[in-house]
Amino acid sequence: MKPPFLRRFFVLKKETLRFLFMIKKWLVFSSCLLLWACPQKEDDGFACTEEFVYGLSISVTNAVTGQFITENITVTATDGNYSEELMSFQDFTGFFGAGERAGNYSIYISAEGYNEYTSETIVVKANQCHVIPEVRTFELQPL
């Protein structure tokens, strides 16, 4: 037979264990309830980047020599009422525009010493994050 003080210790310990087990069950139940009740955002398997994407990348060459034309030239993209002069960057041979803007563009090119040129329609599409760049090279005939 156990001494009375030990019996009391075991009784208290058993009650404490029951209390802790009850708290554990309550925490598990509460956690499951919260997870079930909170709306979950579905992961569609991709993440968008924060980069800025140009829809048009246009290069212009001399039809005779094949050299890129980058000086004294204007490249304009038009989509309905929208019109934008494409930009060129130092050390690049192309012109860029239609930043994050899908549309149906015609390209008008005028350069000093060359015949003007107007392209057929170029369709710039977009996915869930960015436009899908259209890359074109056009040849200008010297005068």
C-alpha positions, 0 to 999 in steps of 0.5 A: 500500500502506498503512503497517503502523501504519495497517493495524494500526489498521484491523484493530483498528477492524474487530474492534471494529466486529464486537464492537459489532455482536455486542453490539447483536444480543445486546441486541436479542434480549434485549430482545425475549425480555424483552418476550415473556416478561413478562406484559402487562396488557391495557388495557380502554380505561377508567380508574376514578376515585377519587371516591366515588359515592353510589348514591341521590340522593333529593329530597323536596318538599311535594306542595302547594307544590313546596318542598323539604323539608330540615328535620325529615325522615328518609330511610332506605334499606333493602336486605334486612337493610341499612338506612341513614339517608341524609345531607343536606349543607348547601346541598343539597336532597337526601339521599345514601346507598348509597355504592358499594353496589349493591342493591335499595332501598326508601326510607322517608320521615318528616317532621314535618307530613307523611304517611309514604311508602315507595317501590317498589324502586329498583335501584342497579346498578354498573359495573366502577368505581362504582355508577350513581346513581339520582336520585329525587324524592318528594312528601309530602302535608301532614297 
